[in-house]
Amino acid sequence: MQTAIGSSAFQKTIEGVERLPIDDQLLLVEIIKQRLIQHRRAELTTVIAEARAAYRTGNVRRGTPDDLLKELEELDE
């Protein structure tokens, strides 16, 4: 399996970006950063909704960090 850096499509994209004027390259970087932030927010929204649903249905456990560590140790035994 090829890595993204080794793929010809990825390399062509990089070369295309490098042909842009510096100001356009900077704008592109900002656009990509903002889209990544939006994507991460959407992922977090999904995770939070799942956690809330689990809480509402009682599929959660409560305890201290020590309780968690004790439970993990018991699983190893």
C-alpha positions as CSV (number, residue, x, y, z in Angstrom):
1,M,0.0,0.0,0.0
2,Q,1.4,3.4,-1.0
3,T,1.5,6.3,1.5
4,A,-0.1,9.5,0.6
5,I,3.2,11.2,0.2
6,G,4.3,8.6,-2.3
7,S,1.1,8.7,-4.4
8,S,1.3,10.4,-7.7
9,A,-2.0,12.2,-7.2
10,F,-0.8,13.6,-3.9
11,Q,2.5,14.7,-5.4
12,K,0.7,16.3,-8.3
13,T,-1.5,18.2,-5.9
14,I,1.6,19.5,-4.0
15,E,3.2,20.5,-7.2
16,G,0.0,22.4,-8.2
17,V,-0.1,24.2,-4.9
18,E,3.6,25.2,-5.3
19,R,2.8,26.8,-8.6
20,L,0.3,29.1,-6.9
21,P,1.4,32.6,-5.7
22,I,2.5,32.7,-2.1
23,D,-0.7,34.6,-1.0
24,D,-2.9,32.0,-2.6
25,Q,-0.9,29.2,-0.9
26,L,-1.4,30.9,2.5
27,L,-5.1,31.3,1.8
28,L,-5.3,27.6,0.9
29,V,-3.6,26.7,4.1
30,E,-6.1,28.7,6.1
31,I,-9.1,27.2,4.2
32,I,-7.8,23.7,4.9
33,K,-7.2,24.5,8.6
34,Q,-10.7,25.8,8.9
35,R,-12.2,22.8,7.2
36,L,-10.2,20.4,9.5
37,I,-11.5,22.3,12.5
38,Q,-15.1,22.0,11.2
39,H,-14.6,18.3,10.5
40,R,-13.3,17.7,14.1
41,R,-16.2,19.7,15.5
42,A,-18.6,17.5,13.6
43,E,-16.8,14.3,14.9
44,L,-17.0,15.7,18.5
45,T,-20.7,16.5,18.1
46,T,-21.3,12.9,17.1
47,V,-19.2,11.5,20.1
48,I,-21.0,13.8,22.5
49,A,-24.4,12.8,21.2
50,E,-23.5,9.1,21.6
51,A,-22.3,9.7,25.1
52,R,-25.5,11.5,26.0
53,A,-27.6,8.7,24.6
54,A,-25.6,6.2,26.6
55,Y,-26.1,8.2,29.7
56,R,-29.8,8.5,29.1
57,T,-30.2,4.8,28.6
58,G,-28.0,4.0,31.7
59,N,-25.2,2.5,29.7
60,V,-22.5,4.3,31.8
61,R,-20.7,3.6,35.0
62,R,-19.6,6.0,37.6
63,G,-16.5,6.0,39.8
64,T,-13.2,7.6,40.6
65,P,-10.0,7.1,38.7
66,D,-9.0,4.7,41.4
67,D,-12.1,2.7,40.8
68,L,-11.2,2.5,37.1
69,L,-7.7,1.4,37.8
70,K,-8.9,-1.3,40.2
71,E,-11.4,-2.6,37.6
72,L,-8.6,-2.7,35.0
73,E,-6.3,-4.6,37.3
74,E,-9.1,-7.1,38.0
75,L,-9.5,-7.6,34.2
76,D,-5.8,-8.5,34.0
77,E,-6.1,-11.2,36.6
